[in-house]
Amino acid sequence: MTTKEEIIAAIKAENPTLRAGSDEYGYVDLTVEEYEAEVNRWADARLAKLASKEALKKAEEDKAALLAKLGITADEAKLLLS
């Protein structure tokens, strides 16, 4: 699994600076503290997304193992549950 530090390094490589604002009101560069906080928020979001994907993959693997243990297909399990 990717670590938070690796994700932060990737985000910083992709976005060496960050700005806030809009075309209408103009933009300002984030301070070092704001930049670090935003990068951390982005890293947390990416970690959560990775964890969610891994949990889904694990659930699918568990389901396949159970179906194999029972000797039935997913379609047959659906028929049993309907």
JOGIUR-V991860 format. One record per residue. SS is DSSP state (H for helix, E for strand, C for the rest). D_CENTER is the distance of its C-alpha to the mean C-alpha in Angstrom with 2 decimals. Layout:
SS|D_CENTER, SS|D_CENTER
This chain:
C|11.48, C|10.63, C|12.00, H|11.35, H|14.58, H|13.64, H|10.66, H|13.25, H|15.83, H|14.02, H|13.42, H|17.06, H|18.30, H|16.88, C|18.13, C|21.20, C|22.23, C|20.96, E|23.23, E|23.37, E|25.73, E|26.85, C|29.43, C|31.77, C|31.79, E|30.84, E|28.21, E|28.20, E|26.40, C|24.30, C|26.01, H|24.76, H|23.70, H|21.91, H|20.21, H|19.03, H|17.85, H|15.88, H|14.28, H|13.40, H|11.91, H|9.72, H|8.81, H|8.20, H|5.88, H|3.82, H|4.81, H|4.45, H|1.63, H|3.57, H|6.16, H|6.43, H|6.96, H|9.20, H|10.95, H|11.73, H|13.03, H|15.05, H|16.47, H|17.56, H|19.17, H|20.89, H|22.19, H|23.54, H|25.20, H|26.80, H|28.08, H|29.50, H|31.13, H|32.68, C|33.71, C|32.49, C|30.18, H|27.40, H|29.94, H|32.54, H|30.27, H|29.70, H|33.47, H|34.04, H|31.79, C|33.28
